[in-house]
Amino acid sequence: MKMKKAASVLLGTLLSVTLAIPAFAHDGWSQTNSPVIGAGEVAYVDMMLGNHSNEHRSYRIAGQWSTDSSKVYVVNPAGKKIDITDTRFYTGEAATETEPALNNYFVSSFSSSQPGAYIVSVEGDSIFKGADTASRTLRSAKSFVAVMDIPTMKRASMLNGFQRQVSPDRAELVPLFNPAAAQANTSAEVQLLLKGNPLADTEVSLIRRSNSEAVTVKTDAKGIAKFKLGGADYYLLRAKPATNEKREGEYDTVSYEATMTFVVQNGTYELSGTPAEAKPQVFLNGKAQPDASFSFANGTLMADASWVNKALGSKTAASPVALRDAASEAGAVLEYLPAVGANRAAIYLYLTK
């Protein structure tokens, strides 16, 4: 990401006052239960807070997000940021005098019929006051969902849009890989931004959920941190820059917290033979249709207007439309068969009228 000279000077001034002290507050993170879902299905997002153990590099839940000072958003493929805070509910049991809290986190949800890359952002803004000083904490917790007309990992790997910046007023981790289709034992890069500008020479930790194994690296001059992913698991990225920004009478320092979670999948097992291409073969009432009549557009299989009008009897299509939508309008039954070995995935359409 290129920076204008003025922005670089401003960031340099800001970084010159970065506090070189560890931040001991809890981390907050969000995680989506399914990285790839079908269009129209519901995506559930867990919002957790904790990780005292392993020098704050763990998935240990200890505390919860404040409902008074946090919001939950989803950014759709068009870049619109939608507030879904009103879907949030508490999934646990509150602590008592003798028992700790159980399942102590919140869940939000959203659904969409529009395929594409979705970014969930949980944002907090709290002020903690001590006897003599006060500190403001700005949180950004991101997770990701690929909404697909045909929900497969191979299709999800073709999606763009997860690199969108969604929280320009705070620190934010931006994936430079596809977080909905990450695979085991591959490399991944993320960029750490502070108020939209790359943040250099700052620690970023990658934490594996199953064993809390953590790797910490520092960002380069462009704010980029590079990691080697391990086996299939949930992974949490965290960064905690802090500055001595202040507002008289309100706070003396600002702690920024950026987290990001994603799921690493096992590689797919394929039968011997030439690997099949991603675009499925379309059949109408058992007859193969011309490949040239279909194309991908950001995770959606599109059908040319001329094919829709001729094959499905539509008289209104003037431009490419989603095949699933066209089939539904025509009253056709749609069946999807995944790829096997060298055999391509297939879509079978049956016109019942």
Number of C-alpha atoms within 10 A of each C-alpha: 8 9 13 8 9 9 13 14 12 11 18 14 11 14 18 10 12 17 15 9 8 10 16 10 15 17 30 28 28 28 26 24 17 16 25 22 23 19 20 15 13 15 21 19 24 19 24 24 22 21 20 17 13 12 10 20 24 23 25 17 20 18 16 18 22 12 14 9 12 16 18 26 21 24 20 20 20 11 15 11 18 14 15 17 17 10 13 18 15 16 13 13 13 13 11 8 5 6 9 12 16 12 13 21 22 20 20 21 20 16 14 17 13 18 25 24 28 24 24 28 30 26 22 20 16 16 16 11 13 8 5 6 12 17 19 21 18 21 26 27 28 31 27 29 28 33 32 27 22 21 17 17 20 13 21 26 16 14 21 16 17 24 17 16 16 23 21 12 12 21 28 32 30 21 20 16 16 22 24 25 24 23 22 16 15 12 13 17 14 21 23 28 23 22 14 19 23 24 25 20 16 18 16 26 20 26 22 25 18 12 10 19 13 18 14 18 15 17 20 16 12 17 20 24 26 18 16 12 18 15 14 17 18 18 23 25 23 25 23 20 23 23 17 17 15 14 12 6 8 14 18 17 20 22 23 21 27 27 27 27 24 26 25 23 19 14 14 9 8 13 12 9 10 10 14 15 13 14 17 21 19 21 17 17 14 10 10 13 15 11 12 9 15 22 18 14 15 18 23 22 21 20 23 18 21 16 18 24 15 10 13 18 11 15 11 9 16 11 11 19 18 21 22 20 13 20 17 11 11 17 15 19 15 16 11 13 13 13 19 15 15 14 16 17 18 17 19 19 22 16 14 9 6
